């Protein structure tokens, strides 16, 4: 697993470099079938990440190659789930709140997660049986052993007011607002807006208590963040079943979920 983690980290960092090359240009934006934006950065990052992950024997589910039929995927015990650029809207707005998400899933459960923030060069990662969830800021190209040995272990927050609730910059719907209002009846709250999988990271590292997501997301939006949260003892809970989210499902759309440190 340690070599698998090294490959995933390298893939995320190199994918991030490709994203920044485009970020610093006057890039154009396409509109995908689901009306979300797609840039050259998505495509370039996906190509680089795929090259790295192909060094392993595990197939890849990616936002950019999601057409693989379930009749084939159902036989995959272990697979990668990748979003080469999570937060394309944040990328287009140039606010820096976009990430590279890479997760390894076994039997429907994320067992390895890597989230890289190209602009800030912050790297979050975890791998079952290898390392707890950790964070490091990469001011230059460091070796894998340096990253492992100089990163900080993440720790969720204790219950202390104000209750910090993190939400999406782009998707704060009525159901989420109603949930927040219920919390506010009993507690002092503080709202934090973040794009991309950074919301998972904020809860995992103790900068937020709750992340309610009662709007559509796809498996590649959440798998890496779930691995990192679960490795610090948190759960990413399906609001219908009250069980952790599962992956490589027939329908890659996630149910509504809640990440809670309370």
N, C-alpha and C positions, 0 to 999 in steps of 0.2 A: 504493500500500500504506500510505503514512503516514496518509492520511485514514481508511483502514480500521482501522488500529491505534487512532486517536483515537476512533472510534466504539465499538470493542470495550472500550477503557478506560473511556469514559463509561458504557457499558452495565453494566460490572462494578461500578463505583462506585455508580451509582444503584440497581442491583439490591441491592447491599450495604446501602444506606440502608433499603430496604423490609424487608430481613431484620431489621435492628436494631429497627425499629418493632415488629415482632412479638416479637422476643427479649426486649424489656423489658416484655412483658405476660404475663398468665397464659394462654398459648396452649394450644389443644387439639391432639391428635395423632391422625391417622387411620393406619390400617394399609393399605399398598398390597398389590396382588396377590402380590408377591414377599415379603410379610411385613415389608418395611422401612417405617419411619415416614414420614409425609408431613404437613407442617404448612402453615398459611396462608402462612408465609414462603416456602416453595417456590413456591407459586402466584403470590404477588404479585411476587416477584423475576423469575419466568419471564415474566410479562406485561410488566414494564418492560424487561427485556433484549430481548425479542422486538420491542418497539416500536422500540428503537434499531437493532437489527440489520436490521430491515426497510428501513432507509434504504439498505442495500446491495442488490444484485441477487441475493445468494446465499441459497439455501434453508437451513433450519435443522433440524438433528437435535438434539433436546433430551430430557433425561430425562422432561420433562413432555409431550412430543408425539412419542413414539417409535413411534407406530403407523404411520408412513408406510411403505408397502410397498416392498420392494427393486425391484420392477418399475419404480417411479418413481425411486427413489434411484440406481439403477445408471447413470442418464443424467446424474447430477450430477458434473461435473468438479471443481467447487469448492463447498464448503458449510461452514457453521458447525456446530460440535459444542459443545453447551452443557450444563453442569450448573448450574442456578441456585442450588442449595444442596448442595454436596458435603460430606458429613459430617453428615447430619441427626441421626444418633445423638448426635454431639458437641453439636449445637445443643440437642437435647432435654435432654442432661446439663448444659448451660450451662457448658461448659469453654472456649469460645471457639475451639476448633480446627476451624472449618468455613470453607469458602471458596466463592467464585463462580469457576467455571471456564469460560472462553470460548476456543475454538480455531478457527482457519480452516484447513481441510484442502483440499489440491489434489492430485488424482490419488492419493489414499490417504495422503498425507504431511502432517503438521501443519506449517504454514509460519508460523503466528502463534499466540502463546499469551498469555493474560492470566489471572492468578490473583490474586484480591483476598480479603483476610482482613478482614471487616467489623469485628471487635472490636478488633484491633490497628491497623487501617487500613494494613497493609502491602500493597503492590502489587508483584507480579512480572510482568514482561512481556518479550516478544521478538517480532521480526518479521523474517523473512528479507529481506535486502537493505535494511533500514531501521535496525535497532538490534540490538546484541547483547542477551543476557539481562541485565536490570537490575532493581533493587529500589529502592523509595522508600517512606517512611512519610508518609502524608498527614495532617498535623495540622489541615488546613483544606481548603477547596475550592481547588485549584490549577488553573492553566491547563495545557493539554496541553504547551505549550512548556516550562513550568516543570518538569513531570514528566519530560520527556525530558532536560532539561539539568541537573537536580539529583538524578538517580538514580545509584545505584552499580552498576558492572558486576559481575556475579556471576563467581566463580572457584571451580571445584571444588577439593577438598583434595588435597594430595600424599599419597603412601603414607607413612603414619606411624602407629605404634601409639599407643594402642589403635585397632583397626579399629572404627569406629562404624557400627553397623547400625541402620537405622531401620525400624520395623514399625508395623503398624496397632494401635491401641488395641482394636479390635473383632474383628480377624481374624488371630490368630497360630496357625495350624494345625500339625499334626504334620509335614507336609512342610517347612514353613518352619523349624520347630524343628530338624529333622534337618540342613537346610542350614547353619543357624547352628552346630550342633555340629561339623560338618566344618570350618568356618572356625576354630572355637575350638581345634581340635587343633594348628594351626600358628601361631596368633596370639592375642595378648591382644585381647579384644573388649569393646566397651561397647554396651549396648542402649539405644535411645531409642524411646519410644512416641509416635506422633503420629497424629492423625486426618486424614482428607481428603487432598487433593493437596499438603498441606504436606510430605509425605514427599519428593516430587520436589524441592521447593524446598530442603529441607535438603541434599540431595546436590548440587544445582546451585550452592549458595552455600558449599559446603565445610564444612558442619556435620555431614555424615555421608558415609561412603564407599560404603555399599551399601544398596539398598532391594530386597529380594527380595519378590515378590508371587506366591505360589503358591496363590492362592485367587481366586474369581470377581471380576472387575471388568467394567464396561461401558466403551464407547468414551468416553463423556462424563466418566468418572472420570479418564482418563489423557491425553487429546489435548493439553490445554493444558500439562500438566506435561512431556509428551514434547517439545513445541515448545521449551520453556524449557531443558530438559536438552540437547537436540540443539544448541541455539545456543551452548552452552558446550563443545561437543565430546564430550558423553556420548551413550551410546546406551541406548535402552529396548528390550531384546532379548527376543524370543519364545523361550522355553526349548526349544521343539521345533525350530523352523526355524533358530535362531540368527541371525535377521534382525530388523530393527526392526519394531515393531508397525505394522499397517496399519489404515486407517480407511474408514468408509462401506462396510463389508463387508455381505454378506447377513445374517450373524448378528452383531449388535452386541456380543456377548460377547467379551471379550478372552481370549487364551490366558494361561497363566502367564508372568510376565516378570521380568527382573532389570535394575535400574539400577545401574551400577557406575562408580565413579571410580578403580578400581584397575587 
